Amino acid sequence: MKKCLAILMAVLMVFGAVAIAGCAPKDKPDVSQPDVSKPEDTKAGDVEGGDKKDPSKMKVVALLSGVITDNGWNQICYESVKNLSEKYGIEAEYNENIAVSDMAEYIRTYAEEKYDMIIVHGSQFKASAEELAREYPDSHFCLSYGFRVDESTADQVQDIPNLAYVGPVNMGVLIGAIMGILTDNNKVVFLGGQDIPAITDIVSGIEEGVRLTNKEAVVTTDYLGTLTDADLAKERATAFINDGYDVVSASANTAQLGCLYAAEEKGVYALGFNGDQYGVAPDAVVLSVMRNYPAIYEDVFLSIAESKWKSGMVVYTLKDNGTIVSDWHGWDEKLPKEKVDAINDVIQKLYKGDLGDY
Amino acid sequence: MDLLQTIGGYLFTDIRMAAPVLLAGLGLLLMNWSGLLNIGAEGIMLIAALAAVAGSHFFGSVWMGLLLAMLAGAVFGLLFAVLTVTLRANQTVVGAALNILGLSLSTTLNRVFFGIETTVTKVDAYKVLEIPLLSKIPVIGRAFFAQMPIVYIAFILVPVIHYFLFKTKPGLNLRSVGENPRVADTLGINVYRTQYLATIVGSMIIAAGGAFLSTGLLNFFAEDMVAGRGYIALAAVIFGKYRPTGIMVAAMIFMAGNVVSNVLQVAGVGIPYTFLTMIPYVLTIIALTIFASRAVAPASLGKPYKRG
């Protein structure tokens, strides 16, 4: 009986442990793709010379802090490697749910395997990325980072030739500018999940953005203290809406969905973030603003292939297409025309750089 | 009047948010009184939250979702009972395993059912069921009588379970199993069957709490959405001194902490959010230290029973 129990327990624990360490520890987003392109690879490889690399032969891995279905930060990175895998037929891998304490080991594993591009997705892994980038100069390390609009994060960047701190900037300004136009009550609120670089970068730009379009509005930015508790987020957003706030937006992975849901229930406007979230609350989500990591990492990927790699702070401004705005999904018909025009106008101006260097 | 209305609003939120924790606590209570310590409520709630969304999505009815969630809960309960009652495994370890299993399984199944999309699948959710006349009572009317059906069920279960545990013979049998299984056994009570039943029914009640999170308070499943409520329920049982009414009070105090932090943040008093996030937990810890010493757990709680 005891043996039986021991075996059962072991099976249970191993199953659980494997799953929590990453439901697909070495999953390839697209398995069939590399096979198709292999014959071409060999041909291309023969001709190639110098430092340039054949994109389809490069190996890329994304190391993630959370799960690829978080509707946010980690999912967008998964989309990025999936995009690379689909477009270039490369071998792209990802690992989920990596703790800060384990990151160094993961990086080492892939660096030893001579991966060309190692995406370390999150500022909390900064120390591990810096240490191992020095140790493995042959791999290119990309640390996904968030930069505040006041550039106070710039001095955190270390000069390591094979490490880039990659991220879009001024997203918050764009979100704020749209919020400023949407509000009728002149009260807007943006809720971050936690006080971490990839969230504070947005929070830091909200007020500046609102001021571009609305001089009087009350702008509140605060933090929920959770990235998963959608229910708590919903109640918090509801409390703000009951206080007269009529435009809500949030950056808190799955918890932010609760905020959008609250906006729909209460009949106020919301902005989606990090994914096209119109479907979450079609009666509230006017537009969604997204980090364009797929394009950003494609750009970085090609820079490695063409040996145009840049280290240090690699930022993508609105002008560089670091941030994208979703489709209107019919809201351009539902909103008053002057608001639609104003929003279209401010988006265009921001991307062109007419309102300042964003 | 305005202030009273605001207080009524707070009470409404408090009761609504307390319901899942209350259900989980009541389910745990049944298990505890039968002598089983299950720390796996979090995992059961998670898998139930997913099952509820899946049921509601595939069968088009939120009640089918609840049914599927309770079935999933029953399966988890059965697994717990097999491991701890029949095989006499360490209950804390099995409970921890359930939590990990619930998190991983719900994550994996969520991807299997709904794919890896940036949008979530929305499903049929509970509608508010207003009780005529009573819901018109000023201040407390809406808070108590304009809630979703599961909230009523959760609060009705409080006297029902209290009556069952302390006024009926099967309830007495259940408690005697938790106090002294050997004596219960000699008196002809089937200890194993009682523990199995308590675990399965208890897990189904916990599962109802999980289902309410995903199809009541929200209408979608998000990974790890239970966010610690299963553990809060564990604390609520002890804080509630192993009494259904006590658990109800505990769940409401904890969620009142959340309401307070909401109010403070909206008021913009400038308290850092990290402190606001702490309020419900600090309240729980304070309450625990004050009351836990006087809580008497069932004597054989957590001790495996071997017949003969």
Boltz contact constraints between the chains, C-beta under 6 A:
constraints:
  - contact:
      token1: [A, 5]
      token2: [B, 87]
      max_distance: 6.0
  - contact:
      token1: [A, 5]
      token2: [B, 89]
      max_distance: 6.0
  - contact:
      token1: [A, 9]
      token2: [B, 89]
      max_distance: 6.0
  - contact:
      token1: [A, 12]
      token2: [B, 97]
      max_distance: 6.0
  - contact:
      token1: [A, 13]
      token2: [B, 97]
      max_distance: 6.0
  - contact:
      token1: [A, 16]
      token2: [B, 97]
      max_distance: 6.0
  - contact:
      token1: [A, 16]
      token2: [B, 100]
      max_distance: 6.0
  - contact:
      token1: [A, 16]
      token2: [B, 101]
      max_distance: 6.0
  - contact:
      token1: [A, 16]
      token2: [B, 104]
      max_distance: 6.0
  - contact:
      token1: [A, 19]
      token2: [B, 104]
      max_distance: 6.0
  - contact:
      token1: [A, 20]
      token2: [B, 100]
      max_distance: 6.0
  - contact:
      token1: [A, 20]
      token2: [B, 104]
      max_distance: 6.0
  - contact:
      token1: [A, 23]
      token2: [B, 107]
      max_distance: 6.0
  - contact:
      token1: [A, 23]
      token2: [B, 108]
      max_distance: 6.0
  - contact:
      token1: [A, 67]
      token2: [B, 223]
      max_distance: 6.0
  - contact:
      token1: [A, 68]
      token2: [B, 116]
      max_distance: 6.0
  - contact:
      token1: [A, 69]
      token2: [B, 111]
      max_distance: 6.0
  - contact:
      token1: [A, 69]
      token2: [B, 116]
      max_distance: 6.0
  - contact:
      token1: [A, 69]
      token2: [B, 223]
      max_distance: 6.0
  - contact:
      token1: [A, 71]
      token2: [B, 118]
      max_distance: 6.0
  - contact:
      token1: [A, 222]
      token2: [B, 265]
      max_distance: 6.0
  - contact:
      token1: [A, 222]
      token2: [B, 273]
      max_distance: 6.0
  - contact:
      token1: [A, 223]
      token2: [B, 273]
      max_distance: 6.0
  - contact:
      token1: [A, 225]
      token2: [B, 273]
      max_distance: 6.0
  - contact:
      token1: [A, 225]
      token2: [B, 277]
      max_distance: 6.0
  - contact:
      token1: [A, 228]
      token2: [B, 224]
      max_distance: 6.0
  - contact:
      token1: [A, 228]
      token2: [B, 227]
      max_distance: 6.0
  - contact:
      token1: [A, 229]
      token2: [B, 227]
      max_distance: 6.0
  - contact:
      token1: [A, 230]
      token2: [B, 218]
      max_distance: 6.0
  - contact:
      token1: [A, 230]
      token2: [B, 222]
      max_distance: 6.0
  - contact:
      token1: [A, 230]
      token2: [B, 225]
      max_distance: 6.0
  - contact:
      token1: [A, 231]
      token2: [B, 217]
      max_distance: 6.0
  - contact:
      token1: [A, 235]
      token2: [B, 13]
      max_distance: 6.0
  - contact:
      token1: [A, 235]
      token2: [B, 262]
      max_distance: 6.0
  - contact:
      token1: [A, 236]
      token2: [B, 262]
      max_distance: 6.0
  - contact:
      token1: [A, 239]
      token2: [B, 262]
      max_distance: 6.0
  - contact:
      token1: [A, 239]
      token2: [B, 266]
      max_distance: 6.0
  - contact:
      token1: [A, 240]
      token2: [B, 266]
      max_distance: 6.0
  - contact:
      token1: [A, 243]
      token2: [B, 266]
      max_distance: 6.0
  - contact:
      token1: [A, 254]
      token2: [B, 222]
      max_distance: 6.0
  - contact:
      token1: [A, 275]
      token2: [B, 118]
      max_distance: 6.0
  - contact:
      token1: [A, 279]
      token2: [B, 119]
      max_distance: 6.0
  - contact:
      token1: [A, 280]
      token2: [B, 120]
      max_distance: 6.0
